[in-house]
Amino acid sequence: MLQLRPATSNDIPALQGLILDHGANEWNHLPEEEVKAHLAAIDDSSVRGIVAQEAGEVVGIMTYEIGTFYPEFEDSPDIIHGYVAEGVVHRSLTGRGIGVQLMEEVIRVLAGEGIRHIYAKRHEENPFSKRLLEKTGFEVVATFDDPFIRPTGSRRTTVCRYVVK
Ligand SMILES: CC(C)(COP(=O)(O)OP(=O)(O)OC[C@H]1O[C@@H](n2cnc3c(N)ncnc32)[C@H](O)[C@@H]1OP(=O)(O)O)[C@@H](O)C(=O)NCCC(=O)NCCS
């Protein structure tokens, strides 16, 4: 049975393996050192995550942060919002709704803390994250050329936003 729970420091090695082994595809920007530094921040809770676990194994992760990542899309630059950073599901389990459940849990937690806007970015052409974000109620706020981190396809990044109801 699938269980969702907050990520802890003990999960960091498993999450590193999951993200680096199962997150890589032609659209994803996942430099190993940045992924490691991102996950290390779970230690001080500046990065948080929801883990999906099945039969004792970590099979999915959605990491998120709060801060002022996208002041250009906010009414005032100091408004704190959410940002979903890494979302990966074990390759053998994609398409079963785990990604949607993880995102809905992140939204529930952040909404419970009073966060009104949650952002996520993706390769403009990543069909899986596009579908995941559409299904969970995110809307596109901008698409821009991003050739340094997007070596494939249109080489553009799309920023999406969820507005808490
Ligand atoms: C993006 C990701 C986390 C989605 O997780 P998931 O558990 O597969 O998502 P869900 O099962 O909740 O599905 C969401 C939608 O994406 C579709 N989808 C997900 N994986 C798919 C696949 N391999 N092939 C076709 N469609 C897929 C689902 O069918 C569903 O759409 P639908 O309801 O119209 O069928 C997962 O595909 C993944 O880890 N991808 C590799 C890493 C990545 O690209 N992350 C996004 C970075 S921004």
The ligand as an SDF file (V2000), in Angstrom:
LIG
                    3D

 48 50  0  0  0  0  0  0  0  0999 V2000
    6.6080   13.7710  -13.6620 C   0  0  0  0  0  0  0  0  0  0  0  0
    6.3730   12.5530  -12.7710 C   0  0  0  0  0  0  0  0  0  0  0  0
    6.8630   12.8950  -11.3570 C   0  0  0  0  0  0  0  0  0  0  0  0
    4.8660   12.2820  -12.7240 C   0  0  0  0  0  0  0  0  0  0  0  0
    4.6440   11.2380  -11.7790 O   0  0  0  0  0  0  0  0  0  0  0  0
    3.5590   10.0800  -12.0790 P   0  0  0  0  0  0  0  0  0  0  0  0
    3.3520    9.3170  -10.8300 O   0  0  0  0  0  0  0  0  0  0  0  0
    3.9270    9.3420  -13.2820 O   0  0  0  0  0  0  0  0  0  0  0  0
    2.2820   10.9900  -12.3680 O   0  0  0  0  0  0  0  0  0  0  0  0
    0.7840   10.5050  -12.3860 P   0  0  0  0  0  0  0  0  0  0  0  0
    0.6750    9.0290  -12.5320 O   0  0  0  0  0  0  0  0  0  0  0  0
    0.1340   11.1380  -11.2010 O   0  0  0  0  0  0  0  0  0  0  0  0
    0.2870   11.1000  -13.7350 O   0  0  0  0  0  0  0  0  0  0  0  0
    0.1050   12.4270  -14.0890 C   0  0  0  0  0  0  0  0  0  0  0  0
   -0.1960   12.4430  -15.5670 C   0  0  0  0  0  0  0  0  0  0  0  0
    1.0210   12.2260  -16.2990 O   0  0  0  0  0  0  0  0  0  0  0  0
    0.8590   11.0770  -17.1540 C   0  0  0  0  0  0  0  0  0  0  0  0
    2.1030   10.2940  -17.1850 N   0  0  0  0  0  0  0  0  0  0  0  0
    2.9970   10.1440  -16.1890 C   0  0  0  0  0  0  0  0  0  0  0  0
    3.9990    9.3430  -16.5750 N   0  0  0  0  0  0  0  0  0  0  0  0
    3.7310    8.9720  -17.8410 C   0  0  0  0  0  0  0  0  0  0  0  0
    4.4220    8.1630  -18.7800 C   0  0  0  0  0  0  0  0  0  0  0  0
    5.5910    7.5640  -18.4810 N   0  0  0  0  0  0  0  0  0  0  0  0
    3.8690    8.0220  -19.9840 N   0  0  0  0  0  0  0  0  0  0  0  0
    2.7140    8.6350  -20.2870 C   0  0  0  0  0  0  0  0  0  0  0  0
    2.0190    9.4340  -19.4370 N   0  0  0  0  0  0  0  0  0  0  0  0
    2.5410    9.5930  -18.2230 C   0  0  0  0  0  0  0  0  0  0  0  0
   -0.2310   10.2760  -16.5020 C   0  0  0  0  0  0  0  0  0  0  0  0
   -0.8410    9.4020  -17.4120 O   0  0  0  0  0  0  0  0  0  0  0  0
   -1.1730   11.3480  -15.9970 C   0  0  0  0  0  0  0  0  0  0  0  0
   -1.9680   11.8790  -16.9980 O   0  0  0  0  0  0  0  0  0  0  0  0
   -3.4160   11.2560  -17.3430 P   0  0  0  0  0  0  0  0  0  0  0  0
   -4.1830   11.2300  -16.0780 O   0  0  0  0  0  0  0  0  0  0  0  0
   -3.9200   12.1700  -18.3760 O   0  0  0  0  0  0  0  0  0  0  0  0
   -3.1680    9.8740  -17.8250 O   0  0  0  0  0  0  0  0  0  0  0  0
    7.0730   11.2780  -13.3260 C   0  0  0  0  0  0  0  0  0  0  0  0
    6.6380   11.0600  -14.6410 O   0  0  0  0  0  0  0  0  0  0  0  0
    8.5840   11.3680  -13.3300 C   0  0  0  0  0  0  0  0  0  0  0  0
    9.2360   11.0380  -12.3350 O   0  0  0  0  0  0  0  0  0  0  0  0
    9.1860   11.7800  -14.4700 N   0  0  0  0  0  0  0  0  0  0  0  0
   10.6380   11.8670  -14.5920 C   0  0  0  0  0  0  0  0  0  0  0  0
   11.1540   13.0800  -13.8790 C   0  0  0  0  0  0  0  0  0  0  0  0
   10.5120   14.3690  -14.3710 C   0  0  0  0  0  0  0  0  0  0  0  0
   10.4420   14.6530  -15.5590 O   0  0  0  0  0  0  0  0  0  0  0  0
   10.0690   15.1710  -13.3840 N   0  0  0  0  0  0  0  0  0  0  0  0
    9.4630   16.4630  -13.6330 C   0  0  0  0  0  0  0  0  0  0  0  0
   10.4910   17.5300  -13.5160 C   0  0  0  0  0  0  0  0  0  0  0  0
    9.7530   19.1590  -13.6590 S   0  0  0  0  0  0  0  0  0  0  0  0
  1  2  1  0
  2  3  1  0
  2  4  1  0
  2 36  1  0
  4  5  1  0
  5  6  1  0
  6  7  2  0
  6  8  1  0
  6  9  1  0
  9 10  1  0
 10 11  2  0
 10 12  1  0
 10 13  1  0
 13 14  1  0
 14 15  1  0
 15 16  1  0
 15 30  1  0
 16 17  1  0
 17 18  1  0
 17 28  1  0
 18 19  1  0
 18 27  1  0
 19 20  2  0
 20 21  1  0
 21 22  1  0
 21 27  2  0
 22 23  1  0
 22 24  2  0
 24 25  1  0
 25 26  2  0
 26 27  1  0
 28 29  1  0
 28 30  1  0
 30 31  1  0
 31 32  1  0
 32 33  2  0
 32 34  1  0
 32 35  1  0
 36 37  1  0
 36 38  1  0
 38 39  2  0
 38 40  1  0
 40 41  1  0
 41 42  1  0
 42 43  1  0
 43 44  2  0
 43 45  1  0
 45 46  1  0
 46 47  1  0
 47 48  1  0
M  END
$$$$
